[in-house]
Amino acid sequence: MSRTLVTVDPVALKPLLRGVLAFPITPYAEDGSVDLEGVRANARWLSMSGMHALVAPSGTGELFSLTPNECAAVVAATVEAVDGRMPVIAGVGFGPRVGADLARQAERDGAAAILILPPYYAHPDPEALLGYYAEIAEATSLGVLVYARDGAALAAEQLERLARDVPNLIAFKDGRGDVRVFQRLREHVSERLGADRLVWLAGAGDDLVAPYFAAGAEGFTSSLACFWPEASVELFRLAEQGDFRELARFHRRAVRPFYDLRQRRRGYEVSVMKAAMTILGHPAGPARPPLAELSDAERAELRAILARLDVPTAADRR
């Protein structure tokens, strides 16, 4: 099957990141293997839904549960299905060597950029963490985005140093949910290296778009986009316009019901999204252990939420 390979200069890619970056799930077949036809099907319709870019595989895509070969296959299948309609950002991680190998392979397969997820080690040394990000970035000519969350936390001076030393670093994605820290990081780096040095992305959830944009975010990563990209696009439109009153109304109606369910158990940030995909008729399958599955009662609750909000099904999108 032919495909269009898209290579984007890191500087030219930056404006395309100021929007919604979809975090698709990774569908599994009945035998538990990655369903690559499902990856292609989901990526194909998402690429025509108003997203600005797709990240594959991501945290929502269970990168941490995939083998390196599976990660590479997901990237290649996504690039093929998107066929140049928007940038595909390859998620990489684990450790510096595996991350670098995955970045090189993603570049060969036509990815437009690399998102470096936190390393496998939950409590890295802050200085050594800079080396982790830098080693992966050096493996590719593509633009790289660094993702900070949990133990992978950078101080303002460290992020400034990384932005000085890694020329293909183009964006910072914050997943810690600490808007105060995010604001200080953005102000520090922007004052010393220029307001356009990095693109600043909210990455702690669709439910925190408003406070992050109020603190200077320019785009956000969305797991809600897995099954309801129209809602993600509306979140971005309202946030970009600074219409925080209407954004709060939309959040209460369309976002909070899913996030209330997601927060009930660890891992539900993935499991709820995969269950919604299944209910709506998209390829999904269960999450891999150690993530928990929804109970029958929770699945019925999710089905009622989707119906009440009139979220389009896979059949509606054909």
Secondary structure, 3 states (H helix, E strand, C coil): CCCCCCCCCHHHHHHHHCCEEECCCCCECCCCCECHHHHHHHHHHHCCCCCCEEEECCCCCCHHHCCHHHHHHHHHHHHHHHCCCCCEEEEEEECHHHHHHHHHHHHHCCCCEEEEEEECCCCCCHHHHHHHHHHHHHCCCCEEEEEEECCECCCHHHHHHHHHHCCCEEEEEECCCCHHHHHHHHHHHHHHHCCCCCEEEECCCHHHHHHHHHCCCCEEEECHHHCCHHHHHHHHHHHHHCCHHHHHHHHHHHHHHHHHHHCCCCCHHHHHHHHHHHHHCCCCCCCCCCCCCCCHHHHHHHHHHHHHCCCCCHHHHC
